[in-house]
Amino acid sequence: GGTDFLLDAFTRFGKSFDAYKTAKGCNTKRVLVITGRPKVKAAWKRDLDHIDFEGWRFIDSQTTDNVKFFEPHPGSLFEEEVPVCEVIFASFQGGKRAESRIAQVIDQDIDMIIIDEAHAYFSENAISFVMQLKAEWRLWVSGTPFKAYDSGMFNGETDTYRFTLQDVLREKASVEKKLANGE
């Protein structure tokens, strides 16, 4: 029933893949991924190559001039392939050119915003920008969510999925036990 959710997961957990699975589970058609680390773009793009995301389209705002979600063209002579879901990847970095491209998404309807490396976005300006976007859901993703919890936006119970190092160790022990038992 909420709007903002936190994915608090251990490093190398697969947060981008899990964020896409969350978007898919919510039946999204328009997803905006915002990051302050443009170098993670390859990982976000690669995760869409998985069979679970067949028909999804990745739009790189760093290389695309017109950063827009699909809009059918009425009266077009050609049948247009409608993507199952579109993901616009945008970065807060890159100076004036990046600002103009990310500004193109402000007035678009977005089903879900995924804020990658969310711990970097708990300044007043960053939160204000994210909140002005028209989105049904916001998924804040972080491996170091201390600022997220300090912000008061998340109660850590009903609005948070947490996977910690302790969970990794518990899962590893469980798998080792099953293997030892021949399962």
PyMOL commands that place a pseudoatom at each C-alpha (Angstrom):
pseudoatom trace, name=CA, resn=GLY, resi=1, chain=A, elem=C, hetatm=0, pos=[0.000, 0.000, 0.000]
pseudoatom trace, name=CA, resn=GLY, resi=2, chain=A, elem=C, hetatm=0, pos=[3.002, 2.331, 0.098]
pseudoatom trace, name=CA, resn=THR, resi=3, chain=A, elem=C, hetatm=0, pos=[5.003, 4.254, -2.466]
pseudoatom trace, name=CA, resn=ASP, resi=4, chain=A, elem=C, hetatm=0, pos=[8.590, 4.103, -1.203]
pseudoatom trace, name=CA, resn=PHE, resi=5, chain=A, elem=C, hetatm=0, pos=[10.424, 0.850, -0.567]
pseudoatom trace, name=CA, resn=LEU, resi=6, chain=A, elem=C, hetatm=0, pos=[13.997, -0.010, 0.362]
pseudoatom trace, name=CA, resn=LEU, resi=7, chain=A, elem=C, hetatm=0, pos=[16.047, -2.901, -0.973]
pseudoatom trace, name=CA, resn=ASP, resi=8, chain=A, elem=C, hetatm=0, pos=[18.787, -3.261, 1.645]
pseudoatom trace, name=CA, resn=ALA, resi=9, chain=A, elem=C, hetatm=0, pos=[21.084, -6.010, 0.455]
pseudoatom trace, name=CA, resn=PHE, resi=10, chain=A, elem=C, hetatm=0, pos=[24.628, -7.205, 0.897]
pseudoatom trace, name=CA, resn=THR, resi=11, chain=A, elem=C, hetatm=0, pos=[27.233, -6.334, -1.766]
pseudoatom trace, name=CA, resn=ARG, resi=12, chain=A, elem=C, hetatm=0, pos=[27.163, -8.762, -4.743]
pseudoatom trace, name=CA, resn=PHE, resi=13, chain=A, elem=C, hetatm=0, pos=[23.610, -9.866, -3.803]
pseudoatom trace, name=CA, resn=GLY, resi=14, chain=A, elem=C, hetatm=0, pos=[22.249, -9.013, -7.246]
pseudoatom trace, name=CA, resn=LYS, resi=15, chain=A, elem=C, hetatm=0, pos=[20.352, -5.874, -6.350]
pseudoatom trace, name=CA, resn=SER, resi=16, chain=A, elem=C, hetatm=0, pos=[19.837, -4.708, -9.950]
pseudoatom trace, name=CA, resn=PHE, resi=17, chain=A, elem=C, hetatm=0, pos=[18.420, -8.095, -10.992]
pseudoatom trace, name=CA, resn=ASP, resi=18, chain=A, elem=C, hetatm=0, pos=[16.209, -8.186, -7.898]
pseudoatom trace, name=CA, resn=ALA, resi=19, chain=A, elem=C, hetatm=0, pos=[15.041, -4.616, -8.573]
pseudoatom trace, name=CA, resn=TYR, resi=20, chain=A, elem=C, hetatm=0, pos=[14.004, -5.652, -12.108]
pseudoatom trace, name=CA, resn=LYS, resi=21, chain=A, elem=C, hetatm=0, pos=[12.175, -8.697, -10.701]
pseudoatom trace, name=CA, resn=THR, resi=22, chain=A, elem=C, hetatm=0, pos=[10.347, -6.354, -8.322]
pseudoatom trace, name=CA, resn=ALA, resi=23, chain=A, elem=C, hetatm=0, pos=[9.397, -4.089, -11.239]
pseudoatom trace, name=CA, resn=LYS, resi=24, chain=A, elem=C, hetatm=0, pos=[8.168, -7.092, -13.196]
pseudoatom trace, name=CA, resn=GLY, resi=25, chain=A, elem=C, hetatm=0, pos=[6.154, -8.317, -10.211]
pseudoatom trace, name=CA, resn=CYS, resi=26, chain=A, elem=C, hetatm=0, pos=[4.461, -4.915, -10.086]
pseudoatom trace, name=CA, resn=ASN, resi=27, chain=A, elem=C, hetatm=0, pos=[3.544, -5.185, -13.806]
pseudoatom trace, name=CA, resn=THR, resi=28, chain=A, elem=C, hetatm=0, pos=[5.459, -2.050, -14.676]
pseudoatom trace, name=CA, resn=LYS, resi=29, chain=A, elem=C, hetatm=0, pos=[5.756, -0.795, -18.245]
pseudoatom trace, name=CA, resn=ARG, resi=30, chain=A, elem=C, hetatm=0, pos=[7.912, 2.287, -17.613]
pseudoatom trace, name=CA, resn=VAL, resi=31, chain=A, elem=C, hetatm=0, pos=[10.892, 2.143, -15.278]
pseudoatom trace, name=CA, resn=LEU, resi=32, chain=A, elem=C, hetatm=0, pos=[13.431, 4.861, -14.593]
pseudoatom trace, name=CA, resn=VAL, resi=33, chain=A, elem=C, hetatm=0, pos=[16.760, 3.812, -13.071]
pseudoatom trace, name=CA, resn=ILE, resi=34, chain=A, elem=C, hetatm=0, pos=[18.648, 6.740, -11.554]
pseudoatom trace, name=CA, resn=THR, resi=35, chain=A, elem=C, hetatm=0, pos=[22.210, 6.434, -10.346]
pseudoatom trace, name=CA, resn=GLY, resi=36, chain=A, elem=C, hetatm=0, pos=[25.121, 8.619, -9.415]
pseudoatom trace, name=CA, resn=ARG, resi=37, chain=A, elem=C, hetatm=0, pos=[27.521, 6.007, -10.760]
pseudoatom trace, name=CA, resn=PRO, resi=38, chain=A, elem=C, hetatm=0, pos=[27.174, 5.816, -14.553]
pseudoatom trace, name=CA, resn=LYS, resi=39, chain=A, elem=C, hetatm=0, pos=[29.803, 3.058, -14.668]
pseudoatom trace, name=CA, resn=VAL, resi=40, chain=A, elem=C, hetatm=0, pos=[27.170, 0.588, -13.372]
pseudoatom trace, name=CA, resn=LYS, resi=41, chain=A, elem=C, hetatm=0, pos=[25.178, 1.014, -16.604]
pseudoatom trace, name=CA, resn=ALA, resi=42, chain=A, elem=C, hetatm=0, pos=[26.653, -2.139, -18.163]
pseudoatom trace, name=CA, resn=ALA, resi=43, chain=A, elem=C, hetatm=0, pos=[25.434, -4.259, -15.250]
pseudoatom trace, name=CA, resn=TRP, resi=44, chain=A, elem=C, hetatm=0, pos=[21.916, -2.805, -15.410]
pseudoatom trace, name=CA, resn=LYS, resi=45, chain=A, elem=C, hetatm=0, pos=[21.814, -3.415, -19.172]
pseudoatom trace, name=CA, resn=ARG, resi=46, chain=A, elem=C, hetatm=0, pos=[23.274, -6.931, -18.900]
pseudoatom trace, name=CA, resn=ASP, resi=47, chain=A, elem=C, hetatm=0, pos=[20.653, -8.003, -16.352]
pseudoatom trace, name=CA, resn=LEU, resi=48, chain=A, elem=C, hetatm=0, pos=[17.930, -7.302, -18.921]
pseudoatom trace, name=CA, resn=ASP, resi=49, chain=A, elem=C, hetatm=0, pos=[19.448, -9.994, -21.172]
pseudoatom trace, name=CA, resn=HIS, resi=50, chain=A, elem=C, hetatm=0, pos=[17.960, -12.612, -18.826]
pseudoatom trace, name=CA, resn=ILE, resi=51, chain=A, elem=C, hetatm=0, pos=[15.054, -14.656, -20.216]
pseudoatom trace, name=CA, resn=ASP, resi=52, chain=A, elem=C, hetatm=0, pos=[12.779, -13.266, -17.478]
pseudoatom trace, name=CA, resn=PHE, resi=53, chain=A, elem=C, hetatm=0, pos=[12.962, -9.868, -19.172]
pseudoatom trace, name=CA, resn=GLU, resi=54, chain=A, elem=C, hetatm=0, pos=[12.323, -10.853, -22.777]
pseudoatom trace, name=CA, resn=GLY, resi=55, chain=A, elem=C, hetatm=0, pos=[10.804, -7.930, -24.661]
pseudoatom trace, name=CA, resn=TRP, resi=56, chain=A, elem=C, hetatm=0, pos=[12.146, -5.319, -22.231]
pseudoatom trace, name=CA, resn=ARG, resi=57, chain=A, elem=C, hetatm=0, pos=[13.930, -2.353, -23.791]
pseudoatom trace, name=CA, resn=PHE, resi=58, chain=A, elem=C, hetatm=0, pos=[16.904, -0.488, -22.298]
pseudoatom trace, name=CA, resn=ILE, resi=59, chain=A, elem=C, hetatm=0, pos=[17.207, 3.231, -23.083]
pseudoatom trace, name=CA, resn=ASP, resi=60, chain=A, elem=C, hetatm=0, pos=[20.554, 4.791, -22.237]
pseudoatom trace, name=CA, resn=SER, resi=61, chain=A, elem=C, hetatm=0, pos=[20.060, 8.485, -21.498]
pseudoatom trace, name=CA, resn=GLN, resi=62, chain=A, elem=C, hetatm=0, pos=[23.807, 9.008, -21.871]
pseudoatom trace, name=CA, resn=THR, resi=63, chain=A, elem=C, hetatm=0, pos=[23.707, 8.126, -25.577]
pseudoatom trace, name=CA, resn=THR, resi=64, chain=A, elem=C, hetatm=0, pos=[20.085, 8.798, -26.572]
pseudoatom trace, name=CA, resn=ASP, resi=65, chain=A, elem=C, hetatm=0, pos=[19.150, 12.372, -27.397]
pseudoatom trace, name=CA, resn=ASN, resi=66, chain=A, elem=C, hetatm=0, pos=[15.387, 11.944, -27.023]
pseudoatom trace, name=CA, resn=VAL, resi=67, chain=A, elem=C, hetatm=0, pos=[14.915, 10.245, -23.652]
pseudoatom trace, name=CA, resn=LYS, resi=68, chain=A, elem=C, hetatm=0, pos=[11.274, 9.233, -23.921]
pseudoatom trace, name=CA, resn=PHE, resi=69, chain=A, elem=C, hetatm=0, pos=[9.220, 6.160, -23.230]
pseudoatom trace, name=CA, resn=PHE, resi=70, chain=A, elem=C, hetatm=0, pos=[7.441, 4.512, -26.172]
pseudoatom trace, name=CA, resn=GLU, resi=71, chain=A, elem=C, hetatm=0, pos=[4.476, 6.386, -27.568]
pseudoatom trace, name=CA, resn=PRO, resi=72, chain=A, elem=C, hetatm=0, pos=[2.505, 4.782, -30.411]
pseudoatom trace, name=CA, resn=HIS, resi=73, chain=A, elem=C, hetatm=0, pos=[2.147, 6.861, -33.554]
pseudoatom trace, name=CA, resn=PRO, resi=74, chain=A, elem=C, hetatm=0, pos=[-1.523, 6.847, -34.620]
pseudoatom trace, name=CA, resn=GLY, resi=75, chain=A, elem=C, hetatm=0, pos=[-1.971, 6.329, -38.333]
pseudoatom trace, name=CA, resn=SER, resi=76, chain=A, elem=C, hetatm=0, pos=[1.516, 4.917, -38.798]
pseudoatom trace, name=CA, resn=LEU, resi=77, chain=A, elem=C, hetatm=0, pos=[1.906, 2.758, -41.914]
pseudoatom trace, name=CA, resn=PHE, resi=78, chain=A, elem=C, hetatm=0, pos=[4.195, 0.384, -40.057]
pseudoatom trace, name=CA, resn=GLU, resi=79, chain=A, elem=C, hetatm=0, pos=[3.246, -1.874, -37.190]
pseudoatom trace, name=CA, resn=GLU, resi=80, chain=A, elem=C, hetatm=0, pos=[5.212, -0.762, -34.174]
pseudoatom trace, name=CA, resn=GLU, resi=81, chain=A, elem=C, hetatm=0, pos=[6.624, -3.288, -31.747]
pseudoatom trace, name=CA, resn=VAL, resi=82, chain=A, elem=C, hetatm=0, pos=[5.423, -2.342, -28.310]
pseudoatom trace, name=CA, resn=PRO, resi=83, chain=A, elem=C, hetatm=0, pos=[8.009, -3.178, -25.652]
pseudoatom trace, name=CA, resn=VAL, resi=84, chain=A, elem=C, hetatm=0, pos=[6.908, -5.316, -22.713]
pseudoatom trace, name=CA, resn=CYS, resi=85, chain=A, elem=C, hetatm=0, pos=[8.615, -2.801, -20.438]
pseudoatom trace, name=CA, resn=GLU, resi=86, chain=A, elem=C, hetatm=0, pos=[11.054, 0.054, -20.960]
pseudoatom trace, name=CA, resn=VAL, resi=87, chain=A, elem=C, hetatm=0, pos=[13.912, 0.992, -18.693]
pseudoatom trace, name=CA, resn=ILE, resi=88, chain=A, elem=C, hetatm=0, pos=[15.448, 4.447, -18.974]
pseudoatom trace, name=CA, resn=PHE, resi=89, chain=A, elem=C, hetatm=0, pos=[18.884, 4.512, -17.376]
pseudoatom trace, name=CA, resn=ALA, resi=90, chain=A, elem=C, hetatm=0, pos=[19.844, 7.993, -16.212]
pseudoatom trace, name=CA, resn=SER, resi=91, chain=A, elem=C, hetatm=0, pos=[22.657, 9.459, -14.175]
pseudoatom trace, name=CA, resn=PHE, resi=92, chain=A, elem=C, hetatm=0, pos=[22.887, 12.487, -11.944]
pseudoatom trace, name=CA, resn=GLN, resi=93, chain=A, elem=C, hetatm=0, pos=[26.470, 12.905, -13.174]
pseudoatom trace, name=CA, resn=GLY, resi=94, chain=A, elem=C, hetatm=0, pos=[27.580, 14.471, -16.426]
pseudoatom trace, name=CA, resn=GLY, resi=95, chain=A, elem=C, hetatm=0, pos=[27.076, 18.214, -16.109]
pseudoatom trace, name=CA, resn=LYS, resi=96, chain=A, elem=C, hetatm=0, pos=[24.627, 20.329, -18.135]
pseudoatom trace, name=CA, resn=ARG, resi=97, chain=A, elem=C, hetatm=0, pos=[24.114, 17.726, -20.884]
pseudoatom trace, name=CA, resn=ALA, resi=98, chain=A, elem=C, hetatm=0, pos=[23.058, 15.079, -18.342]
pseudoatom trace, name=CA, resn=GLU, resi=99, chain=A, elem=C, hetatm=0, pos=[20.807, 17.580, -16.557]
pseudoatom trace, name=CA, resn=SER, resi=100, chain=A, elem=C, hetatm=0, pos=[18.954, 18.351, -19.783]
pseudoatom trace, name=CA, resn=ARG, resi=101, chain=A, elem=C, hetatm=0, pos=[18.473, 14.665, -20.543]
pseudoatom trace, name=CA, resn=ILE, resi=102, chain=A, elem=C, hetatm=0, pos=[17.279, 13.699, -17.080]
pseudoatom trace, name=CA, resn=ALA, resi=103, chain=A, elem=C, hetatm=0, pos=[14.963, 16.732, -17.173]
pseudoatom trace, name=CA, resn=GLN, resi=104, chain=A, elem=C, hetatm=0, pos=[13.229, 15.078, -20.160]
pseudoatom trace, name=CA, resn=VAL, resi=105, chain=A, elem=C, hetatm=0, pos=[11.767, 12.412, -17.867]
pseudoatom trace, name=CA, resn=ILE, resi=106, chain=A, elem=C, hetatm=0, pos=[10.270, 14.816, -15.330]
pseudoatom trace, name=CA, resn=ASP, resi=107, chain=A, elem=C, hetatm=0, pos=[6.903, 15.168, -17.085]
pseudoatom trace, name=CA, resn=GLN, resi=108, chain=A, elem=C, hetatm=0, pos=[6.613, 11.550, -18.188]
pseudoatom trace, name=CA, resn=ASP, resi=109, chain=A, elem=C, hetatm=0, pos=[4.449, 9.019, -16.388]
pseudoatom trace, name=CA, resn=ILE, resi=110, chain=A, elem=C, hetatm=0, pos=[6.692, 6.448, -14.730]
pseudoatom trace, name=CA, resn=ASP, resi=111, chain=A, elem=C, hetatm=0, pos=[5.511, 3.258, -13.081]
pseudoatom trace, name=CA, resn=MET, resi=112, chain=A, elem=C, hetatm=0, pos=[8.614, 2.732, -10.954]
pseudoatom trace, name=CA, resn=ILE, resi=113, chain=A, elem=C, hetatm=0, pos=[11.748, 4.694, -10.189]
pseudoatom trace, name=CA, resn=ILE, resi=114, chain=A, elem=C, hetatm=0, pos=[14.694, 2.636, -9.045]
pseudoatom trace, name=CA, resn=ILE, resi=115, chain=A, elem=C, hetatm=0, pos=[17.212, 4.754, -7.179]
pseudoatom trace, name=CA, resn=ASP, resi=116, chain=A, elem=C, hetatm=0, pos=[20.500, 2.844, -7.333]
pseudoatom trace, name=CA, resn=GLU, resi=117, chain=A, elem=C, hetatm=0, pos=[23.101, 3.501, -4.649]
pseudoatom trace, name=CA, resn=ALA, resi=118, chain=A, elem=C, hetatm=0, pos=[20.322, 5.236, -2.722]
pseudoatom trace, name=CA, resn=HIS, resi=119, chain=A, elem=C, hetatm=0, pos=[22.606, 6.123, 0.183]
pseudoatom trace, name=CA, resn=ALA, resi=120, chain=A, elem=C, hetatm=0, pos=[23.961, 8.913, -2.044]
pseudoatom trace, name=CA, resn=TYR, resi=121, chain=A, elem=C, hetatm=0, pos=[20.510, 10.503, -2.489]
pseudoatom trace, name=CA, resn=PHE, resi=122, chain=A, elem=C, hetatm=0, pos=[19.394, 11.559, 0.920]
pseudoatom trace, name=CA, resn=SER, resi=123, chain=A, elem=C, hetatm=0, pos=[20.254, 15.218, 0.520]
pseudoatom trace, name=CA, resn=GLU, resi=124, chain=A, elem=C, hetatm=0, pos=[17.334, 17.611, 0.457]
pseudoatom trace, name=CA, resn=ASN, resi=125, chain=A, elem=C, hetatm=0, pos=[17.913, 18.421, -3.247]
pseudoatom trace, name=CA, resn=ALA, resi=126, chain=A, elem=C, hetatm=0, pos=[18.132, 14.799, -4.371]
pseudoatom trace, name=CA, resn=ILE, resi=127, chain=A, elem=C, hetatm=0, pos=[15.023, 13.717, -2.461]
pseudoatom trace, name=CA, resn=SER, resi=128, chain=A, elem=C, hetatm=0, pos=[13.150, 16.742, -3.791]
pseudoatom trace, name=CA, resn=PHE, resi=129, chain=A, elem=C, hetatm=0, pos=[14.081, 15.836, -7.372]
pseudoatom trace, name=CA, resn=VAL, resi=130, chain=A, elem=C, hetatm=0, pos=[13.059, 12.194, -6.992]
pseudoatom trace, name=CA, resn=MET, resi=131, chain=A, elem=C, hetatm=0, pos=[9.765, 13.141, -5.318]
pseudoatom trace, name=CA, resn=GLN, resi=132, chain=A, elem=C, hetatm=0, pos=[8.801, 15.523, -8.146]
pseudoatom trace, name=CA, resn=LEU, resi=133, chain=A, elem=C, hetatm=0, pos=[8.848, 12.679, -10.674]
pseudoatom trace, name=CA, resn=LYS, resi=134, chain=A, elem=C, hetatm=0, pos=[5.429, 11.210, -11.435]
pseudoatom trace, name=CA, resn=ALA, resi=135, chain=A, elem=C, hetatm=0, pos=[5.773, 7.596, -10.319]
pseudoatom trace, name=CA, resn=GLU, resi=136, chain=A, elem=C, hetatm=0, pos=[3.566, 5.017, -8.694]
pseudoatom trace, name=CA, resn=TRP, resi=137, chain=A, elem=C, hetatm=0, pos=[6.481, 3.435, -6.793]
pseudoatom trace, name=CA, resn=ARG, resi=138, chain=A, elem=C, hetatm=0, pos=[10.022, 4.301, -5.785]
pseudoatom trace, name=CA, resn=LEU, resi=139, chain=A, elem=C, hetatm=0, pos=[12.471, 1.512, -4.997]
pseudoatom trace, name=CA, resn=TRP, resi=140, chain=A, elem=C, hetatm=0, pos=[15.527, 2.788, -3.121]
pseudoatom trace, name=CA, resn=VAL, resi=141, chain=A, elem=C, hetatm=0, pos=[18.411, 0.302, -3.540]
pseudoatom trace, name=CA, resn=SER, resi=142, chain=A, elem=C, hetatm=0, pos=[21.473, 0.271, -1.300]
pseudoatom trace, name=CA, resn=GLY, resi=143, chain=A, elem=C, hetatm=0, pos=[24.094, -1.983, 0.197]
pseudoatom trace, name=CA, resn=THR, resi=144, chain=A, elem=C, hetatm=0, pos=[24.813, 0.664, 2.842]
pseudoatom trace, name=CA, resn=PRO, resi=145, chain=A, elem=C, hetatm=0, pos=[21.378, 1.997, 3.831]
pseudoatom trace, name=CA, resn=PHE, resi=146, chain=A, elem=C, hetatm=0, pos=[22.319, 3.899, 6.989]
pseudoatom trace, name=CA, resn=LYS, resi=147, chain=A, elem=C, hetatm=0, pos=[21.200, 7.264, 5.585]
pseudoatom trace, name=CA, resn=ALA, resi=148, chain=A, elem=C, hetatm=0, pos=[17.975, 5.684, 4.336]
pseudoatom trace, name=CA, resn=TYR, resi=149, chain=A, elem=C, hetatm=0, pos=[17.084, 4.549, 7.845]
pseudoatom trace, name=CA, resn=ASP, resi=150, chain=A, elem=C, hetatm=0, pos=[18.273, 7.839, 9.380]
pseudoatom trace, name=CA, resn=SER, resi=151, chain=A, elem=C, hetatm=0, pos=[16.032, 9.767, 6.975]
pseudoatom trace, name=CA, resn=GLY, resi=152, chain=A, elem=C, hetatm=0, pos=[12.912, 8.364, 8.648]
pseudoatom trace, name=CA, resn=MET, resi=153, chain=A, elem=C, hetatm=0, pos=[11.469, 7.376, 5.244]
pseudoatom trace, name=CA, resn=PHE, resi=154, chain=A, elem=C, hetatm=0, pos=[11.622, 3.658, 6.063]
pseudoatom trace, name=CA, resn=ASN, resi=155, chain=A, elem=C, hetatm=0, pos=[10.494, 1.748, 9.126]
pseudoatom trace, name=CA, resn=GLY, resi=156, chain=A, elem=C, hetatm=0, pos=[12.640, -1.256, 8.222]
pseudoatom trace, name=CA, resn=GLU, resi=157, chain=A, elem=C, hetatm=0, pos=[9.685, -3.629, 8.567]
pseudoatom trace, name=CA, resn=THR, resi=158, chain=A, elem=C, hetatm=0, pos=[6.839, -3.377, 6.055]
pseudoatom trace, name=CA, resn=ASP, resi=159, chain=A, elem=C, hetatm=0, pos=[8.680, -1.241, 3.517]
pseudoatom trace, name=CA, resn=THR, resi=160, chain=A, elem=C, hetatm=0, pos=[12.087, -2.950, 3.455]
pseudoatom trace, name=CA, resn=TYR, resi=161, chain=A, elem=C, hetatm=0, pos=[13.601, -6.112, 2.026]
pseudoatom trace, name=CA, resn=ARG, resi=162, chain=A, elem=C, hetatm=0, pos=[16.842, -6.840, 3.837]
pseudoatom trace, name=CA, resn=PHE, resi=163, chain=A, elem=C, hetatm=0, pos=[19.497, -9.438, 2.922]
pseudoatom trace, name=CA, resn=THR, resi=164, chain=A, elem=C, hetatm=0, pos=[22.562, -9.194, 5.153]
pseudoatom trace, name=CA, resn=LEU, resi=165, chain=A, elem=C, hetatm=0, pos=[25.947, -10.890, 5.465]
pseudoatom trace, name=CA, resn=GLN, resi=166, chain=A, elem=C, hetatm=0, pos=[24.413, -13.006, 8.224]
pseudoatom trace, name=CA, resn=ASP, resi=167, chain=A, elem=C, hetatm=0, pos=[21.764, -14.170, 5.727]
pseudoatom trace, name=CA, resn=VAL, resi=168, chain=A, elem=C, hetatm=0, pos=[24.544, -15.116, 3.286]
pseudoatom trace, name=CA, resn=LEU, resi=169, chain=A, elem=C, hetatm=0, pos=[26.321, -17.187, 5.933]
pseudoatom trace, name=CA, resn=ARG, resi=170, chain=A, elem=C, hetatm=0, pos=[23.063, -18.855, 7.004]
pseudoatom trace, name=CA, resn=GLU, resi=171, chain=A, elem=C, hetatm=0, pos=[22.240, -19.737, 3.376]
pseudoatom trace, name=CA, resn=LYS, resi=172, chain=A, elem=C, hetatm=0, pos=[25.757, -21.062, 2.758]
pseudoatom trace, name=CA, resn=ALA, resi=173, chain=A, elem=C, hetatm=0, pos=[25.518, -23.327, 5.828]
pseudoatom trace, name=CA, resn=SER, resi=174, chain=A, elem=C, hetatm=0, pos=[22.114, -24.581, 4.681]
pseudoatom trace, name=CA, resn=VAL, resi=175, chain=A, elem=C, hetatm=0, pos=[23.435, -25.457, 1.215]
pseudoatom trace, name=CA, resn=GLU, resi=176, chain=A, elem=C, hetatm=0, pos=[26.509, -27.176, 2.667]
pseudoatom trace, name=CA, resn=LYS, resi=177, chain=A, elem=C, hetatm=0, pos=[24.293, -29.239, 4.982]
pseudoatom trace, name=CA, resn=LYS, resi=178, chain=A, elem=C, hetatm=0, pos=[22.062, -30.312, 2.067]
pseudoatom trace, name=CA, resn=LEU, resi=179, chain=A, elem=C, hetatm=0, pos=[25.108, -31.282, 0.011]
pseudoatom trace, name=CA, resn=ALA, resi=180, chain=A, elem=C, hetatm=0, pos=[26.539, -33.270, 2.923]
pseudoatom trace, name=CA, resn=ASN, resi=181, chain=A, elem=C, hetatm=0, pos=[23.196, -35.109, 3.250]
pseudoatom trace, name=CA, resn=GLY, resi=182, chain=A, elem=C, hetatm=0, pos=[23.175, -35.912, -0.456]
pseudoatom trace, name=CA, resn=GLU, resi=183, chain=A, elem=C, hetatm=0, pos=[20.223, -33.656, -1.237]
for i in range(1, 183): cmd.bond("trace and resi %d" % i, "trace and resi %d" % (i + 1))
show_as sticks, trace
zoom trace
